[in-house]
Amino acid sequence: QVQLVESGGGLVQPGGSLRLSCAASRSIDSLGTLAWFRQAPGKQRELVASVISGGSTNYADSVKGRFSISRDNAKNTVYLQMNSLKPEDAAVYYCYARSISPPTVYWGQGTQVTVSS
């Protein structure tokens, strides 16, 4: 079992930045994929960014060039650096992890990001 705890959400003005953190309860070395999803009211949960154990990253088109995902295996933490935030980025952001063996998916409880002037 892995517990994921997000932090770093809050209210930010358009154009501002936030860094989300997701701390895992145990080593993330065996977690093949770490990712951030988001869900805005009335919309489906969508993938924002992912990073695999080898370090390769993937981003939704809507955040490319503005968001950056990284993982720190020594701290058992995955980060999402969000720059140039837009009102449409407002959502609850969820941390996601998938272990390799056995194949299991874990979710955090979510952290709210509000982008408003």
Phi and psi restraints in degrees (value plus and minus 20) as a CYANA .aco file:
   2 VAL   PHI    -154.1  -114.1
   2 VAL   PSI     108.3   148.3
   3 GLN   PHI    -120.0   -80.0
   3 GLN   PSI     116.7   156.7
   4 LEU   PHI    -137.1   -97.1
   4 LEU   PSI     108.7   148.7
   5 VAL   PHI    -145.0  -105.0
   5 VAL   PSI      95.4   135.4
   6 GLU   PHI    -107.4   -67.4
   6 GLU   PSI     134.1   174.1
   7 SER   PHI    -174.9  -134.9
   7 SER   PSI     146.0   186.0
   8 GLY   PHI      85.3   125.3
   8 GLY   PSI     -26.5    13.5
   9 GLY   PHI     -91.4   -51.4
   9 GLY   PSI     151.2   191.2
  10 GLY   PHI     140.4   180.4
  10 GLY   PSI    -184.4  -144.4
  11 LEU   PHI    -119.7   -79.7
  11 LEU   PSI     111.2   151.2
  12 VAL   PHI    -161.3  -121.3
  12 VAL   PSI     129.3   169.3
  13 GLN   PHI     -98.2   -58.2
  13 GLN   PSI     134.4   174.4
  14 PRO   PHI     -73.5   -33.5
  14 PRO   PSI     116.9   156.9
  15 GLY   PHI      70.6   110.6
  15 GLY   PSI     -30.0    10.0
  16 GLY   PHI    -103.3   -63.3
  16 GLY   PSI    -196.4  -156.4
  17 SER   PHI    -151.0  -111.0
  17 SER   PSI     131.9   171.9
  18 LEU   PHI    -163.3  -123.3
  18 LEU   PSI     132.3   172.3
  19 ARG   PHI    -143.0  -103.0
  19 ARG   PSI      98.7   138.7
  20 LEU   PHI    -111.1   -71.1
  20 LEU   PSI     124.3   164.3
  21 SER   PHI    -144.0  -104.0
  21 SER   PSI     127.6   167.6
  22 CYS   PHI    -153.9  -113.9
  22 CYS   PSI      89.9   129.9
  23 ALA   PHI    -117.1   -77.1
  23 ALA   PSI     109.3   149.3
  24 ALA   PHI    -115.1   -75.1
  24 ALA   PSI     131.1   171.1
  25 SER   PHI     -98.7   -58.7
  25 SER   PSI     -30.5     9.5
  26 ARG   PHI    -168.4  -128.4
  26 ARG   PSI    -199.0  -159.0
  27 SER   PHI     -75.1   -35.1
  27 SER   PSI     117.0   157.0
  28 ILE   PHI    -116.6   -76.6
  28 ILE   PSI     -13.4    26.6
  29 ASP   PHI     -78.1   -38.1
  29 ASP   PSI     -55.6   -15.6
  30 SER   PHI    -109.4   -69.4
  30 SER   PSI     -18.2    21.8
  31 LEU   PHI    -111.7   -71.7
  31 LEU   PSI      88.7   128.7
  32 GLY   PHI     -85.5   -45.5
  32 GLY   PSI     -59.8   -19.8
  33 THR   PHI    -147.8  -107.8
  33 THR   PSI     111.6   151.6
  34 LEU   PHI    -141.3  -101.3
  34 LEU   PSI     121.9   161.9
  35 ALA   PHI    -174.3  -134.3
  35 ALA   PSI     145.1   185.1
  36 TRP   PHI    -139.7   -99.7
  36 TRP   PSI     111.9   151.9
  37 PHE   PHI    -135.8   -95.8
  37 PHE   PSI     144.2   184.2
  38 ARG   PHI    -163.0  -123.0
  38 ARG   PSI     134.4   174.4
  39 GLN   PHI    -161.2  -121.2
  39 GLN   PSI      97.7   137.7
  40 ALA   PHI    -113.2   -73.2
  40 ALA   PSI     137.8   177.8
  41 PRO   PHI     -75.4   -35.4
  41 PRO   PSI     110.3   150.3
  42 GLY   PHI      57.5    97.5
  42 GLY   PSI     -14.9    25.1
  43 LYS   PHI    -141.4  -101.4
  43 LYS   PSI     141.0   181.0
  44 GLN   PHI     -96.3   -56.3
  44 GLN   PSI     133.7   173.7
  45 ARG   PHI     -86.2   -46.2
  45 ARG   PSI     115.7   155.7
  46 GLU   PHI    -150.3  -110.3
  46 GLU   PSI     130.6   170.6
  47 LEU   PHI     -93.8   -53.8
  47 LEU   PSI     111.1   151.1
  48 VAL   PHI    -119.2   -79.2
  48 VAL   PSI     -70.8   -30.8
  49 ALA   PHI    -180.6  -140.6
  49 ALA   PSI     131.1   171.1
  50 SER   PHI    -162.0  -122.0
  50 SER   PSI     135.5   175.5
  51 VAL   PHI    -161.1  -121.1
  51 VAL   PSI     113.6   153.6
  52 ILE   PHI    -118.8   -78.8
  52 ILE   PSI     153.4   193.4
  53 SER   PHI     -81.3   -41.3
  53 SER   PSI     -48.3    -8.3
  54 GLY   PHI     -98.8   -58.8
  54 GLY   PSI     -28.9    11.1
  55 GLY   PHI      83.5   123.5
  55 GLY   PSI     -28.6    11.4
  56 SER   PHI     -86.9   -46.9
  56 SER   PSI     121.2   161.2
  57 THR   PHI    -140.3  -100.3
  57 THR   PSI     139.0   179.0
  58 ASN   PHI    -163.2  -123.2
  58 ASN   PSI     121.4   161.4
  59 TYR   PHI    -152.4  -112.4
  59 TYR   PSI     128.4   168.4
  60 ALA   PHI     -86.4   -46.4
  60 ALA   PSI     126.4   166.4
  61 ASP   PHI     -76.9   -36.9
  61 ASP   PSI     -54.5   -14.5
  62 SER   PHI     -88.5   -48.5
  62 SER   PSI     -36.5     3.5
  63 VAL   PHI    -138.0   -98.0
  63 VAL   PSI     -22.9    17.1
  64 LYS   PHI     -77.7   -37.7
  64 LYS   PSI     113.9   153.9
  65 GLY   PHI      66.2   106.2
  65 GLY   PSI     -31.2     8.8
  66 ARG   PHI    -136.2   -96.2
  66 ARG   PSI     -55.1   -15.1
  67 PHE   PHI    -127.8   -87.8
  67 PHE   PSI     131.9   171.9
  68 SER   PHI    -161.7  -121.7
  68 SER   PSI     107.5   147.5
  69 ILE   PHI    -124.4   -84.4
  69 ILE   PSI     122.5   162.5
  70 SER   PHI    -168.6  -128.6
  70 SER   PSI     136.9   176.9
  71 ARG   PHI    -147.9  -107.9
  71 ARG   PSI     118.4   158.4
  72 ASP   PHI    -137.9   -97.9
  72 ASP   PSI      77.2   117.2
  73 ASN   PHI     -83.4   -43.4
  73 ASN   PSI     -50.2   -10.2
  74 ALA   PHI     -87.0   -47.0
  74 ALA   PSI     -50.2   -10.2
  75 LYS   PHI    -122.9   -82.9
  75 LYS   PSI     -18.0    22.0
  76 ASN   PHI      33.2    73.2
  76 ASN   PSI      23.8    63.8
  77 THR   PHI    -156.8  -116.8
  77 THR   PSI     123.0   163.0
  78 VAL   PHI    -138.8   -98.8
  78 VAL   PSI     122.9   162.9
  79 TYR   PHI    -140.3  -100.3
  79 TYR   PSI     134.9   174.9
  80 LEU   PHI    -153.0  -113.0
  80 LEU   PSI      87.4   127.4
  81 GLN   PHI    -108.1   -68.1
  81 GLN   PSI     102.2   142.2
  82 MET   PHI    -138.3   -98.3
  82 MET   PSI      96.9   136.9
  83 ASN   PHI    -136.2   -96.2
  83 ASN   PSI     143.6   183.6
  84 SER   PHI      28.8    68.8
  84 SER   PSI      29.5    69.5
  85 LEU   PHI     -85.3   -45.3
  85 LEU   PSI     124.3   164.3
  86 LYS   PHI    -138.4   -98.4
  86 LYS   PSI     137.7   177.7
  87 PRO   PHI     -75.0   -35.0
  87 PRO   PSI     -52.8   -12.8
  88 GLU   PHI     -93.2   -53.2
  88 GLU   PSI     -26.8    13.2
  89 ASP   PHI    -102.9   -62.9
  89 ASP   PSI     -30.5     9.5
  90 ALA   PHI     -83.3   -43.3
  90 ALA   PSI     109.4   149.4
  91 ALA   PHI    -199.1  -159.1
  91 ALA   PSI     153.5   193.5
  92 VAL   PHI    -108.8   -68.8
  92 VAL   PSI     106.8   146.8
  93 TYR   PHI    -122.3   -82.3
  93 TYR   PSI     110.4   150.4
  94 TYR   PHI    -136.1   -96.1
  94 TYR   PSI     116.5   156.5
  95 CYS   PHI    -105.6   -65.6
  95 CYS   PSI     122.7   162.7
  96 TYR   PHI    -154.6  -114.6
  96 TYR   PSI     120.2   160.2
  97 ALA   PHI    -160.9  -120.9
  97 ALA   PSI     123.8   163.8
  98 ARG   PHI    -150.2  -110.2
  98 ARG   PSI     100.9   140.9
  99 SER   PHI    -101.5   -61.5
  99 SER   PSI     135.6   175.6
 100 ILE   PHI    -102.0   -62.0
 100 ILE   PSI     -67.4   -27.4
 101 SER   PHI    -163.5  -123.5
 101 SER   PSI      97.3   137.3
 102 PRO   PHI     -92.4   -52.4
 102 PRO   PSI     136.6   176.6
 103 PRO   PHI     -89.3   -49.3
 103 PRO   PSI      88.6   128.6
 104 THR   PHI    -158.3  -118.3
 104 THR   PSI     122.3   162.3
 105 VAL   PHI    -127.8   -87.8
 105 VAL   PSI     119.2   159.2
 106 TYR   PHI    -146.9  -106.9
 106 TYR   PSI     126.0   166.0
 107 TRP   PHI    -147.5  -107.5
 107 TRP   PSI     126.7   166.7
 108 GLY   PHI    -104.4   -64.4
 108 GLY   PSI     159.1   199.1
 109 GLN   PHI    -105.8   -65.8
 109 GLN   PSI     -32.5     7.5
 110 GLY   PHI      77.7   117.7
 110 GLY   PSI     130.6   170.6
 111 THR   PHI    -157.1  -117.1
 111 THR   PSI     115.8   155.8
 112 GLN   PHI    -102.1   -62.1
 112 GLN   PSI     112.3   152.3
 113 VAL   PHI    -139.1   -99.1
 113 VAL   PSI     103.1   143.1
 114 THR   PHI    -139.4   -99.4
 114 THR   PSI     107.9   147.9
 115 VAL   PHI    -138.3   -98.3
 115 VAL   PSI      89.2   129.2
 116 SER   PHI    -179.6  -139.6
 116 SER   PSI     127.7   167.7
